[in-house]
Amino acid sequence: MLQIINENSFLIVRIILFFVATLFIFKSLQAINLSKIFKKNSADNIRFLFMVVAIILGHLFVDAIISLFEYLNQLL
């Protein structure tokens, strides 16, 4: 089947976008105030929770976007 873009380029873009999306999601999650849920002086726990959530959401976001482009590439 004719493909416009090579599969390896999607992998490279997926890796680059993962780090970019994770950074933006982490920065946006820091705007949420969780001081009422956690104890005082637990900033490390909150930061760790934000890192884990940012990695998960970054992966899901990038996977959805790149999978859509891979599917469109196969159709063309």
Backbone torsions as a table, in degrees:
resi	resn	phi	psi	omega
1	MET	NA	144.8	-178.7
2	LEU	-76.5	126.1	177.0
3	GLN	-121.3	137.5	-178.7
4	ILE	-77.1	-44.3	-176.2
5	ILE	-115.8	140.1	179.6
6	ASN	-68.6	151.1	-178.7
7	GLU	-65.9	-31.6	-179.1
8	ASN	-66.5	-31.9	179.0
9	SER	-68.0	-32.3	175.9
10	PHE	-65.7	-36.1	178.4
11	LEU	-65.9	-43.0	179.1
12	ILE	-64.3	-43.7	179.1
13	VAL	-65.9	-36.6	178.4
14	ARG	-61.7	-42.5	-179.0
15	ILE	-68.2	-45.0	-179.0
16	ILE	-64.6	-46.1	-180.0
17	LEU	-66.3	-28.7	177.8
18	PHE	-61.5	-47.0	-179.2
19	PHE	-68.5	-37.9	179.1
20	VAL	-67.5	-46.4	-179.3
21	ALA	-65.6	-39.6	179.2
22	THR	-63.6	-39.8	177.7
23	LEU	-63.1	-46.6	-180.0
24	PHE	-66.1	-39.5	179.1
25	ILE	-67.0	-39.6	178.1
26	PHE	-63.1	-43.7	179.0
27	LYS	-64.2	-37.8	179.8
28	SER	-73.8	-30.6	177.9
29	LEU	-70.6	-25.1	179.4
30	GLN	-68.3	-14.4	177.7
31	ALA	-76.6	-14.2	-179.7
32	ILE	-80.9	132.1	-179.7
33	ASN	-94.1	110.0	179.4
34	LEU	-110.6	20.6	-177.2
35	SER	-68.2	-22.0	179.2
36	LYS	-77.6	-25.0	-177.9
37	ILE	-86.3	-41.8	-176.7
38	PHE	-94.4	162.0	176.9
39	LYS	-73.7	167.9	176.5
40	LYS	-66.9	153.3	-179.7
41	ASN	60.1	34.3	177.3
42	SER	-116.5	38.7	-178.3
43	ALA	-65.5	-32.7	179.0
44	ASP	-65.9	-38.6	178.4
45	ASN	-65.9	-41.2	178.9
46	ILE	-66.0	-42.5	179.7
47	ARG	-64.0	-40.4	177.7
48	PHE	-64.5	-42.2	177.5
49	LEU	-61.9	-42.4	177.8
50	PHE	-64.3	-38.3	178.8
51	MET	-63.5	-44.6	-179.7
52	VAL	-64.2	-46.2	-180.0
53	VAL	-64.8	-38.7	179.6
54	ALA	-66.0	-38.6	178.0
55	ILE	-65.6	-43.4	-179.6
56	ILE	-65.5	-48.3	-179.4
57	LEU	-67.5	-35.8	177.0
58	GLY	-63.1	-42.7	178.1
59	HIS	-63.6	-46.0	-179.1
60	LEU	-63.2	-42.4	-179.7
61	PHE	-64.0	-48.9	-178.1
62	VAL	-67.3	-38.9	179.5
63	ASP	-63.5	-40.1	179.3
64	ALA	-66.2	-44.4	-177.8
65	ILE	-67.4	-48.0	-177.0
66	ILE	-69.6	-35.5	177.2
67	SER	-63.7	-36.8	176.3
68	LEU	-63.4	-45.0	179.2
69	PHE	-68.0	-34.7	176.0
70	GLU	-64.5	-41.3	178.8
71	TYR	-64.9	-43.0	178.0
72	LEU	-64.6	-35.2	179.0
73	ASN	-66.4	-36.3	179.3
74	GLN	-72.6	-30.4	179.5
75	LEU	-70.2	-34.1	-177.9
76	LEU	-82.7	NA	NA
